[in-house]
Amino acid sequence: MGTIISVDCGRSGVKGVSEHERLYFRAALGAHRELRNGRELGIDEFDVLYKAERYFIGRIAAEESEDGTQMMTAYKAHTDTKILTLTAIHRLTHPDARVTLITGLPLKYHIESDKQRMRELLTGEHELTVNGVKKRFTIERVEVAAEGAAAAWHIGRTRRDRFHVVDIGSRTVNYVTMLNGRWIDKDSDSLDYGFETFRGTEAQFARVLIADLGRLLRPLGPIVLVGGKETLAAHLQTYQDKIEIHPDALFANAVAFREMGVTINAKSKAASR
């Protein structure tokens, strides 16, 4: 399977994980423009050239591009996702690498037609230059996991009770119910709002979220928060005392994505013997 890399391409930030490295950068993208007065790139800012188009990515896009923005769409099979994902892979792999990519979609959109669009978007040979470094690599295989469900699978391997993983994203909230290590489909879905699309305070967001979860999940069991919005825990505990914060909340999905790739690779090797 070559190099296994996972990329959780969120609407707020991009998380990438390889065997020995991980990275995070802001998911802002915009057109490149010539800068004056010696403005230099920060460690998580990128000047990207891909197919004759040049982009800024990260904080520099938000600050310096005329069209710099984060694409707040639940649908992900578009150019922004492609450029952000390829940039993450460029930073995590070596030239001429053959890559197996594991990425994700919100649970509500984790259907075969949308997964196929993601495969078509990302599979193939790519060449891009990031901060002056040119690399060519081939994405040989794309596996598309369900956001939230991947983290729940990872947690559920060592946990045998009924619990919910709540993946708080900037655009959507995924909730997944696990029972004795099994995913319960009828009690798992996505809510069509996120931390950055909700118009209100953290306390108001937590109140609306717990009200929706309490309506959809009866009884409401222990909640494990992933996604990196740890500050919400205190507000959620006002209504539900069994709130846990995943110890690696920001990277929980990305780490689980890659572990899924490693598991798939091991099963493929075993089947070929």
C-alpha positions in Angstrom: 0.0 0.0 0.0 3.0 2.3 0.0 3.0 5.3 2.4 -0.2 5.5 4.5 -1.3 9.0 5.3 -4.5 10.3 6.8 -5.9 13.8 6.3 -8.9 15.1 8.3 -9.7 18.1 6.1 -11.9 20.2 8.4 -13.5 23.5 7.6 -11.5 25.2 10.4 -8.3 23.3 10.3 -6.5 20.5 8.4 -5.0 17.6 10.4 -2.6 15.2 8.8 -0.9 12.1 10.2 1.9 9.9 8.8 3.8 7.1 10.5 6.2 9.5 12.2 4.7 13.0 11.9 1.6 15.0 12.3 0.7 18.5 11.2 -2.1 21.1 11.6 -2.8 24.3 9.7 -5.7 26.6 9.3 -8.0 25.7 6.4 -8.1 29.1 4.8 -7.3 29.3 1.1 -7.1 32.2 -1.3 -5.3 33.5 -4.4 -1.6 34.3 -4.3 -0.5 37.9 -4.6 2.9 39.5 -4.5 3.8 40.8 -1.0 5.8 43.8 -0.1 7.9 44.9 2.9 9.5 41.5 3.4 6.4 39.6 4.7 7.7 36.1 5.4 5.7 32.9 5.7 5.1 31.4 9.1 5.6 27.8 10.0 2.0 26.9 9.2 1.6 29.2 6.1 2.0 28.0 2.6 2.6 29.4 -0.9 1.3 26.6 -3.2 1.6 26.2 -7.0 -0.6 23.5 -8.5 -1.6 23.1 -12.2 -0.5 26.7 -13.0 -2.6 28.1 -10.2 -1.0 29.7 -7.2 -2.5 29.9 -3.8 -2.0 31.1 -0.2 -3.0 28.6 2.5 -3.3 29.2 6.3 -3.3 32.4 8.2 -1.6 34.2 5.3 -4.6 33.5 3.0 -7.0 35.0 5.6 -4.8 38.1 6.0 -3.4 38.7 2.5 -5.6 37.1 -0.2 -8.4 39.1 -1.6 -10.6 36.0 -1.6 -9.0 34.3 1.4 -11.6 32.3 3.3 -12.6 29.0 4.9 -15.1 27.1 2.8 -17.9 26.5 5.2 -19.7 23.8 3.2 -20.8 20.4 4.5 -20.2 19.0 0.9 -16.4 18.4 0.5 -15.7 17.1 -3.0 -14.5 20.4 -4.4 -11.2 22.2 -5.3 -10.6 23.7 -1.8 -10.6 20.2 -0.2 -8.3 18.9 -3.0 -5.7 21.7 -2.6 -5.7 21.6 1.2 -5.4 17.8 1.2 -2.6 17.7 -1.3 -0.7 20.4 0.6 -0.9 18.2 3.7 0.3 15.2 1.8 3.2 17.2 0.3 4.3 18.1 3.8 4.1 14.6 5.1 5.7 12.5 2.4 8.8 12.3 0.2 9.1 12.9 -3.5 7.8 10.1 -5.8 5.9 8.5 -2.9 3.1 6.1 -3.6 0.4 7.0 -1.1 -2.7 5.4 0.4 -4.8 8.2 1.7 -7.5 7.9 4.3 -9.7 10.9 4.6 -13.2 11.5 5.9 -16.7 12.9 5.3 -19.4 14.0 7.8 -21.5 11.0 8.8 -24.6 12.3 7.1 -22.7 12.5 3.8 -20.9 9.2 4.1 -22.7 7.6 1.2 -21.3 5.8 -1.7 -21.9 8.5 -4.3 -20.1 11.1 -2.2 -17.3 8.7 -1.3 -16.8 8.0 -5.0 -16.6 11.8 -5.7 -13.8 12.1 -3.1 -11.9 9.2 -4.7 -12.2 10.7 -8.1 -11.1 14.1 -6.8 -7.9 12.8 -5.1 -6.7 9.6 -6.8 -3.9 9.9 -9.3 -0.5 11.5 -9.9 0.0 15.1 -8.5 2.8 17.6 -8.7 2.8 20.7 -6.6 5.3 23.2 -5.2 4.9 24.3 -1.6 7.0 27.1 -0.3 9.5 26.5 -3.2 9.8 22.8 -2.8 8.5 20.7 -5.7 7.2 17.2 -5.1 5.5 14.6 -7.3 3.6 11.8 -5.7 0.9 9.3 -6.6 -2.3 8.7 -4.6 -2.9 5.1 -5.5 -5.9 4.5 -3.2 -8.3 6.7 -1.3 -10.4 5.3 1.6 -13.1 7.6 2.9 -14.1 7.1 6.5 -16.9 8.6 8.5 -15.9 11.5 10.7 -16.8 10.8 14.3 -17.4 7.2 13.6 -13.7 6.6 13.0 -12.8 8.1 16.4 -15.6 6.1 18.0 -14.2 2.9 16.4 -10.8 3.7 17.8 -12.1 4.3 21.3 -14.5 1.3 21.1 -11.7 -1.2 20.7 -11.0 -0.9 24.4 -14.3 0.2 25.8 -17.4 -1.9 26.5 -20.3 0.2 27.5 -22.9 2.4 25.8 -21.4 5.9 25.0 -21.6 8.6 22.5 -18.7 10.2 20.6 -19.6 13.8 19.7 -17.3 15.3 17.1 -17.7 19.1 17.2 -16.6 20.6 13.9 -16.7 24.1 12.6 -19.5 23.3 10.1 -21.2 20.1 11.4 -21.5 18.1 14.5 -21.2 14.3 14.2 -22.6 12.1 16.9 -22.0 8.4 17.1 -23.4 5.8 19.5 -21.3 2.8 20.5 -22.5 -0.3 22.5 -20.0 -3.0 23.5 -17.6 -1.9 20.8 -20.3 -1.9 18.0 -21.5 1.1 16.1 -25.3 1.7 16.5 -26.3 3.2 13.2 -29.9 4.3 14.1 -28.4 6.5 16.9 -25.7 8.1 14.9 -25.9 11.0 12.4 -24.7 14.6 11.7 -26.3 17.9 12.9 -26.3 20.6 10.3 -24.5 23.3 12.3 -21.1 23.6 13.8 -19.1 25.7 16.2 -18.3 28.4 13.6 -21.7 28.5 11.9 -23.7 28.8 15.1 -24.7 32.4 15.9 -24.4 32.6 19.7 -22.1 32.1 22.6 -20.4 28.9 23.7 -22.9 28.5 26.4 -25.8 28.9 23.9 -24.2 26.4 21.5 -23.8 23.9 24.3 -27.4 24.3 25.4 -28.7 23.8 21.8 -26.4 20.8 21.2 -27.4 19.0 24.4 -31.1 19.7 23.7 -30.7 18.1 20.3 -28.8 15.1 21.5 -31.2 14.6 24.4 -34.1 14.5 21.9 -32.4 12.2 19.5 -30.6 9.8 21.9 -32.8 8.3 24.7 -31.4 7.7 27.2 -28.4 10.1 26.8 -25.3 8.2 27.9 -21.7 9.3 28.6 -20.3 11.7 26.0 -16.7 11.7 24.7 -15.9 15.0 23.0 -13.6 15.0 20.0 -12.8 17.8 17.5 -10.7 20.1 19.7 -13.5 22.3 21.3 -12.5 21.4 24.9 -13.9 24.6 26.3 -17.4 23.4 25.6 -17.1 20.6 28.2 -17.8 22.9 31.2 -21.0 24.3 29.5 -22.2 20.8 28.5 -21.7 19.6 32.1 -24.3 22.0 33.2 -26.9 19.7 31.6 -25.0 16.3 31.4 -22.5 15.3 34.1 -20.9 12.5 32.1 -18.8 14.5 29.7 -15.3 13.3 28.8 -12.7 15.1 26.7 -10.7 12.8 24.4 -7.0 13.1 25.4 -6.1 13.8 21.8 -9.3 15.5 20.8 -8.1 17.6 17.9 -6.4 14.7 16.1 -8.8 11.9 17.2 -10.3 11.4 13.7 -7.0 11.8 11.8 -5.2 9.3 14.1 -8.2 6.8 13.8 -8.2 7.3 10.0 -4.6 6.3 9.7 -5.1 3.3 12.1 -7.9 2.2 9.8 -5.4 2.3 6.9 -2.9 0.3 8.8 -5.6 -2.3 9.6 -6.7 -2.5 6.0 -3.1 -3.0 4.9 -2.5 -5.8 7.4 -5.7 -7.6 6.3 -4.7 -7.2 2.6 -1.3 -8.7 3.3 -2.8 -11.6 5.2 -5.3 -12.3 2.5 -2.6 -12.4 -0.2 -0.5 -15.1 1.6 
